[in-house]
Amino acid sequence: MTSEDNKRLITAAMDALAVGDSKPFSALMHRDFVWTITGSTSWSGEYRGLEAVRRDLFAPLFANFTTTYRNQARNILSDGDFVVVECTGDVMTKSGKPYNNVYCYVIRMAQGKMMSLMEYLDTQLVADVLEPRALA
């Protein structure tokens, strides 16, 4: 796939995520997908494989939220197999605090699927607002 094809796929998925529909974004994840969160919080680390991402990242993360998670892309750049997304999340937590983090995703694509996503974010906001992730 071309750089423009990859950008088009990610743009469509982010457009859906902006209105609270995570299905198109999740559908782009390859079964061997790896999501890496930078920093040194309890949420930081590498989640290997689609099932691990769903079980070990998404399930406990979304358990913190009381409203539908939305994520608005500000900029989307593509170069070959890589797509970079600058975006801002919008959600309320069970503690009553907003969790509106700012992200930079560096996504590696292959054959129309996301193979990996490196997430850069405000780790202090993670520590201040989210419940610590229980380690398995």
VOVO-103594 format. One record per residue (C-alpha): x, z negated, y. Coordinates in steps of 0.2 Angstrom, whole numbers, plus 2048, in hexadecimal, padded with zeros to 3 digits. Layout:
residues N
XZY
...
This chain:
residues 136
800800800
806803812
8097F681F
7F97FC828
7EF7F9817
7F67E8816
7F17E4828
7E07EB825
7DD7E0816
7E37D081E
7DA7D482E
7C97D5825
7CD7C581B
7D17BC82B
7C27C3834
7B77BB826
7C07AB827
7BD7AA83A
7AA7A8836
7AD79C827
7AD7A9819
7BD7A580E
7B87B0800
7C17C0806
7D17B680A
7D17AE7F8
7CD7BF7F0
7DD7C67F7
7E87B97ED
7F07BF7DE
7EF7B47CE
8027B07D0
8007AD7E3
80B79F7EB
8067967FA
81478C803
81177F811
82077B81B
825769821
826758819
814752818
80B74E808
80375F809
81476980B
81B7727FC
8187807F1
8087847E8
80B7907DA
7FD79B7D2
7EB79E7D8
7E478F7CD
7F17837D5
7ED7897E6
7DA7867E3
7DC7757DA
7EB76D7E2
7EA7747F4
7D877A7F8
7CE76D7EF
7D675D7F6
7D8766807
7C676B809
7C175A803
7C7754814
7BA75F81E
7A875C823
7A676D82B
7A977F826
7BB784828
7BE792833
7CF79A838
7D07A7846
7DF7B3846
7E77B5857
7F47C2852
7F77CC842
8077D6840
80C7E0831
81D7E782B
81D7EF819
8187E280C
8177D4819
8097CF825
80B7C1831
7FC7B8838
7FB7AC847
7EB7A2845
7E179384A
7D678883E
7C677F843
7BE772839
7B976083A
7BF75282E
7B6744826
7BF738831
7B6741840
7C7748846
7C875B849
7D576483F
7D977384A
7EA778844
7F478784A
7FC79183D
80879F839
8067A7828
8137B3821
80B7BC813
8137C7806
8087D47FF
8097DF7F0
7FC7EC7EA
7EF7E57F5
7F17D37F0
7F97C47F9
8087BF7EE
80E7B17F9
80A7A880A
81679D813
80C79281F
81478B82F
80977E838
80976E843
80E761836
80B753842
7F9758843
7F8758830
7FF74682F
7F474083D
7E3747837
7E374C824
7E273F816
7F374080C
7F274B7FD
7F37417ED
8027477E3
7FE74C7D1
